[in-house]
Amino acid sequence: MIDELDLHDDIWMGNMYEKRDKFFQAFFGDIFMAGMRSTQRCEGMNKEFKKVLGKGKPLVELVALAYKLPMKLRHNQERDEFINMNSFPGAITHLVDLEIQASSIFTHDVFKWIVREIKKESFITLKQGAKCHVDGSRVYKVSVYNRPEFDQTVVYHPEKETDSAEDLIMVCSCRMFQYKGVPCRHMFTVMKNEHIFKLHKSLIVKRWSKDARTVCEIPYPDQSMPREALEVSRKEKEKAEKNNENDERNTDPRPSVATPAKRSCGYGK
């Protein structure tokens, strides 16, 4: 594209090329990003605030809403945690043992990612069988069915025993596990070929497990709003509503209608 548009001497293009490792996913695909590609967590918070905030909101209502909205988000988080800890999705894929284990370990949202990858595993074929190396590792080449040019390489270390997610028992060239923290479809193909019925502990990211909050518990403040603040908010809100009613009466757009005078019938004279 640079050759076609003759942008070799463009200063802005040169600066962007020097900083390409800061924003191109190809340069940080092996860094754990939780699957995020933008500031979507911050954007989601802004969306929630925009639903309840507006230009015409008085300051008193603004303070109360700004206090209640985080409480609502925390309530949703507690509800999701309760669902994760007290319910288990049913098995719907062909790798039943792996799916059942994943449903008991991961949260529901992460489990959906894993189910999606297991379903896509049915479209993956072995392009090349296992090649054994001196260190005991086995190298597989897999590809998409009917599209052999789209191949990936999976290295499996059957003798490795580790508790750390950094020292993986299985590594894929697509680097999905390093970037997203979820085993990819190519790994599941190798697991099926090696008759592995349980996910190895090095392929389980603690961040995505159901008991992740037991490791890092967030100390929430007292969720009850102070009584003094509620009383001030209530009085100020009543005062603001009363002022609005007075303003509406003073600026009533309806024209005043004159009351007709009473007629005298003449009998009282």
Phi, psi and omega per residue, in radians:
M1 nan -0.643 3.105
I2 -1.135 -0.662 3.120
D3 -1.203 -0.707 -3.104
E4 -1.163 -0.689 -3.095
L5 -1.658 -0.001 3.111
D6 0.957 1.055 -3.109
L7 -1.913 0.394 -3.110
H8 -1.133 -0.581 -3.096
D9 -1.702 0.108 -3.130
D10 -1.316 2.180 -3.074
I11 -1.176 -0.791 -3.112
W12 -1.087 -0.728 3.134
M13 -1.134 -0.653 3.103
G14 -1.146 -0.714 3.108
N15 -1.140 -0.714 3.124
M16 -1.167 -0.585 3.118
Y17 -1.197 -0.621 3.114
E18 -1.204 -0.489 -3.122
K19 -1.776 0.350 -3.041
R20 -1.127 -0.450 -3.133
D21 -1.304 -0.092 -3.134
K22 -1.571 -0.397 -3.046
F23 -2.331 -0.157 3.079
F24 -1.513 2.222 -3.080
Q25 -1.103 -0.472 -3.120
A26 -1.089 -0.406 -3.093
F27 -1.573 -0.323 3.126
F28 -2.250 0.583 3.120
G29 -1.213 -0.360 3.136
D30 -1.674 0.186 3.097
I31 -1.799 2.317 -3.111
F32 -1.195 2.039 -3.132
M33 -2.111 0.152 -3.141
A34 1.025 0.431 3.130
G35 1.358 0.074 -3.099
M36 -1.570 2.467 3.136
R37 -2.097 0.014 -3.124
S38 -2.681 -3.007 3.092
T39 -1.497 0.841 -2.994
Q40 -1.194 -0.485 3.128
R41 -1.194 -0.728 3.087
C42 -1.173 -0.689 3.130
E43 -1.132 -0.615 3.097
G44 -1.141 -0.658 3.087
M45 -1.150 -0.746 3.113
N46 -1.079 -0.632 3.131
K47 -1.112 -0.718 3.135
E48 -1.134 -0.673 3.137
F49 -1.226 -0.611 -3.129
K50 -1.166 -0.415 -3.132
K51 -1.168 -0.544 -3.023
V52 -1.971 -0.265 -3.095
L53 -1.775 2.569 3.129
G54 -2.688 3.038 -3.099
K55 -1.183 -0.582 -3.058
G56 -1.522 0.135 -3.114
K57 -1.331 2.247 3.019
P58 -1.159 2.793 -3.098
L59 -1.097 -0.604 -3.123
V60 -1.125 -0.797 3.099
E61 -1.166 -0.592 3.140
L62 -1.094 -0.741 3.141
V63 -1.133 -0.762 -3.131
A64 -1.122 -0.740 3.137
L65 -1.182 -0.700 3.117
A66 -1.123 -0.423 3.099
Y67 -1.463 -0.653 -3.067
K68 -1.339 -0.557 -3.068
L69 -1.104 -0.815 3.049
P70 -1.043 -0.589 3.079
M71 -1.104 -0.652 3.107
K72 -1.156 -0.738 3.132
L73 -1.134 -0.679 3.099
R74 -1.181 -0.622 3.077
H75 -1.104 -0.747 3.107
N76 -1.095 -0.656 3.109
Q77 -1.155 -0.737 3.096
E78 -1.137 -0.645 3.108
R79 -1.131 -0.776 3.120
D80 -1.104 -0.663 3.117
E81 -1.146 -0.687 3.100
F82 -1.103 -0.739 3.126
I83 -1.128 -0.715 -3.134
N84 -1.114 -0.661 -3.059
M85 -1.435 -0.322 -3.010
N86 -2.122 0.225 3.092
S87 -2.533 2.661 -3.114
F88 -2.360 2.148 3.107
P89 -1.168 2.670 3.115
G90 -1.412 2.755 3.141
A91 -1.373 2.290 -3.104
I92 -2.281 -0.035 -3.093
T93 -1.869 3.132 -3.105
H94 -1.451 -0.329 3.082
L95 -1.692 1.324 -2.958
V96 -1.135 -0.781 -3.064
D97 -1.106 -0.778 3.123
L98 -1.146 -0.659 -3.121
E99 -1.201 -0.706 3.134
I100 -1.136 -0.728 3.105
Q101 -1.112 -0.732 3.138
A102 -1.118 -0.648 3.142
S103 -1.173 -0.475 3.129
S104 -1.488 -0.244 -3.079
I105 -1.841 -0.843 -2.983
F106 -1.610 2.786 3.028
T107 -1.201 2.899 -3.056
H108 -1.098 -0.702 -3.110
D109 -1.145 -0.762 3.110
V110 -1.206 -0.607 3.112
F111 -1.076 -0.581 3.085
K112 -1.118 -0.667 3.069
W113 -1.058 -0.784 -3.098
I114 -1.141 -0.735 3.113
V115 -1.080 -0.674 3.121
R116 -1.097 -0.709 3.129
E117 -1.229 -0.645 3.117
I118 -1.148 -0.681 3.105
K119 -1.123 -0.703 3.138
K120 -1.265 -0.274 3.094
E121 -1.102 -0.456 -3.135
S122 -1.163 -0.259 3.107
F123 -1.689 0.056 -3.113
I124 -1.775 2.388 3.113
T125 -2.170 2.723 3.079
L126 -1.369 2.030 3.101
K127 -1.467 -0.564 3.134
Q128 -2.567 2.325 -3.128
G129 -1.186 -3.108 -3.053
A130 -1.220 2.325 3.004
K131 -1.901 2.056 -3.091
C132 -1.499 2.310 3.110
H133 -1.811 3.024 -3.085
V134 -1.124 -0.634 -3.108
D135 -1.325 0.037 3.117
G136 1.631 -0.065 -3.141
S137 -1.369 2.743 3.121
R138 -2.169 2.304 -3.067
V139 -1.928 2.183 3.112
Y140 -1.999 2.574 2.970
K141 -2.077 2.164 -3.116
V142 -2.135 2.767 -3.139
S143 -2.605 2.924 3.112
V144 -1.358 2.443 -3.139
Y145 -1.031 2.286 3.125
N146 1.232 0.098 3.078
R147 -2.430 1.249 -3.032
P148 -1.171 -0.269 3.138
E149 -1.250 -0.362 3.107
F150 -1.617 1.447 -3.084
D151 -1.991 2.723 3.098
Q152 -2.338 2.730 -3.137
T153 -1.973 2.255 3.127
V154 -2.081 2.208 3.103
V155 -1.847 2.159 -3.096
Y156 -2.018 2.259 3.118
H157 -1.914 1.619 -3.039
P158 -1.223 -0.428 -3.077
E159 -1.601 -0.042 -3.051
K160 -1.453 2.280 3.059
E161 -2.166 2.067 -3.071
T162 -2.602 2.664 3.056
D163 -1.756 -0.106 -3.053
S164 -1.703 2.423 3.086
A165 -1.316 -0.258 -3.133
E166 -1.345 -0.573 3.127
D167 -1.699 1.466 -2.947
L168 -1.336 2.561 3.045
I169 -1.432 -0.301 -3.114
M170 -2.525 2.312 -3.111
V171 -2.275 2.310 3.126
C172 -2.002 2.565 -3.117
S173 -1.249 -0.271 3.092
C174 -1.296 -0.340 3.057
R175 1.059 0.476 3.122
M176 -1.191 -0.665 -3.127
F177 -1.149 -0.701 3.125
Q178 -1.170 -0.546 -3.068
Y179 -1.552 -0.654 -3.015
K180 -1.973 -0.365 -3.139
G181 1.429 0.333 -3.117
V182 -2.259 2.340 3.080
P183 -1.016 2.449 -3.076
C184 -1.559 3.026 -3.121
R185 -1.151 -0.531 3.130
H186 -1.194 -0.655 3.068
M187 -1.117 -0.710 3.135
F188 -1.146 -0.547 3.072
T189 -1.133 -0.751 3.099
V190 -1.167 -0.688 3.087
M191 -1.046 -0.724 3.129
K192 -1.149 -0.694 3.140
N193 -1.225 -0.541 -3.138
E194 -1.586 0.031 -3.134
H195 1.015 0.858 3.069
I196 -1.675 2.149 -3.053
F197 -1.856 -0.063 3.123
K198 -2.411 2.514 3.073
L199 -1.204 2.320 3.079
H200 -1.214 2.631 -3.083
K201 -1.107 -0.398 3.088
S202 -1.311 -0.232 3.113
L203 -1.746 0.192 3.119
I204 -1.975 1.941 3.126
V205 -1.463 2.170 -3.092
K206 -1.032 -0.538 -3.103
R207 -1.072 -0.571 -3.075
W208 -1.628 -0.006 -3.089
S209 -1.445 2.883 -3.107
K210 -1.220 -0.507 -3.120
D211 -1.708 0.468 -3.137
A212 -1.141 -0.599 -3.099
R213 -1.283 -0.313 3.056
T214 -1.245 -0.382 3.105
V215 -1.449 -0.716 -3.114
C216 -2.281 1.558 -3.120
E217 -1.472 2.278 -3.121
I218 -1.575 2.083 -3.137
P219 -1.349 1.730 3.125
Y220 -1.342 2.554 3.057
P221 -1.271 3.042 3.123
D222 -1.059 2.177 -3.038
Q223 -1.419 -0.074 3.104
S224 -1.598 2.208 -3.134
M225 -1.243 2.408 -3.135
P226 -0.964 2.488 -3.092
R227 -1.099 -0.642 -3.138
E228 -1.116 -0.718 3.141
A229 -1.153 -0.684 3.101
L230 -1.117 -0.706 -3.122
E231 -1.159 -0.751 3.106
V232 -1.120 -0.734 3.136
S233 -1.097 -0.716 -3.132
R234 -1.143 -0.775 -3.127
K235 -1.142 -0.735 -3.136
E236 -1.173 -0.613 3.111
K237 -1.164 -0.744 3.094
E238 -1.104 -0.682 3.119
K239 -1.139 -0.713 3.122
A240 -1.160 -0.690 3.113
E241 -1.155 -0.662 3.121
K242 -1.163 -0.705 3.088
N243 -1.115 -0.668 3.121
N244 -1.139 -0.681 3.113
E245 -1.139 -0.708 3.109
N246 -1.130 -0.688 3.122
D247 -1.138 -0.674 3.134
E248 -1.160 -0.634 3.117
R249 -1.202 -0.700 -3.128
N250 -1.231 -0.471 -3.126
T251 -1.960 0.744 -3.138
D252 -1.250 2.052 -3.085
P253 -1.309 -0.180 -3.091
R254 -1.272 2.334 -3.136
P255 -1.228 2.515 3.131
S256 -1.326 2.372 -3.116
V257 -1.829 2.212 -3.106
A258 -1.252 2.418 3.140
T259 -1.412 2.180 -3.111
P260 -1.133 2.468 -3.131
A261 -1.281 2.590 3.139
K262 -1.323 2.427 3.124
R263 -1.497 2.525 3.092
S264 -1.753 2.232 -3.113
C265 -1.437 -0.171 3.076
G266 1.579 -0.084 -3.104
Y267 -1.383 -0.319 -3.101
G268 -1.450 -0.063 -3.128
K269 -1.382 nan nan
